[in-house]
Amino acid sequence: MVKPLQDYLLIEKVPAEKKIGSIVLASDPKKTGNVATVIAIGPGKLVSEGAQAGNVMKIKDIKVGDKVIYREYSGTDYEEGDHKFLLIKAEDVLAIIEDK
């Protein structure tokens, strides 16, 4: 498994499904949006200026397992087996989807 560095996240895109009765249909990937599950989180970014210089600024709001909406066209693709992942910066996460 990949271990992200600095303030990067490893995410796996969530396949959108459409149900008709008990039948599950996979929808068009272009229409599913930028929703993914967080698989791994880097340790944080080293602060180089200001009062916090030399300290590591950790990623606090995002946790492994969170469903997130991320910025379009961000990140680097990575494949491992049948899984397709994306490495993105934490700042490219726009929102966390909370369960109802």
N, C-alpha and C positions, 0 to 999 in steps of 0.2 A: 504494500500500500504506500501511497505517496504521503510524505509529511511536509505540509506547506511551511515556508520560511516567512519571517517578518510578519507583515499584516495581511497575508494572503489566506484565502479560504479555498478548500477543495469542496466543490458542490457537484451534485448529480441531478440533472434535469428530471423533473417529475413528469411522467407521461400522462397526458390528459386522457380521461376516459369518458365515454358517453354511454349511459345505460338506457336500453329500451327493454323494459320488463326485466328478465333475468339475463339478457344478452348484453355483453360489454363490447363496445366498439372503440377502437383506437381512433382518435381524431387526428386531423392534419397537424403535424408538428409546427407548421408556420402560424397556426391560429391558437396555439396553446399559451403563448406568452412566455415570459421569462421567469418561470417559477422553478425552484430547485430546492433540494434538501441538502443541508450542510453536513458533510461527511467528516471533515477535519479542519482545524483552525491553527494557524501559525501562532508563535509565541508573542508576537507584537512587534512594533516598530521602535527602533532606537531613536530617541529624540536627540537632535544635534544642536539645537539652539535654545536660548532662554533659560529660565530658572530650572527647568526639568532636564537640561542637557545631560546626557549620559545615562538617563533612565530609560527603561523600556515601557512604552505606552501600550498596555494590553487591550485586546478586544473584549469589551465587557458585555455589550448588549446581545451579541450573537452567540448561540451555543450549538454544539453538535446535535443534530436531529431537528433543528429549526427548519421550517419551510420559509423560504425567502423569495422576494421579488428582486431581481437584479437588473442593472442597467444593460440595455441592448448593446451588442457589439463590444462587450468587455471580456477580458480574460483570454486564456490560452486553453485550447482543447487538449484532452489527454484521454487515451483509451487503455483499458486494462481488461483483457478478456472480452466479455460481452457488455461491459459497462462503459458508458461514455461520461467523462467528467469534464469539469471546467475549473481552472484556477483563476480566481478573481481577487482583486484587492477588496478589503473590507469596506472601503468607502464607496464601492460600486453596488453595495446592497442598499436598496431603496426602502424596503419595508420587510417586517416579519409578519407572516400570516399566522394568526392565533386561531386555535380551534374554538368552535362555538360552544 
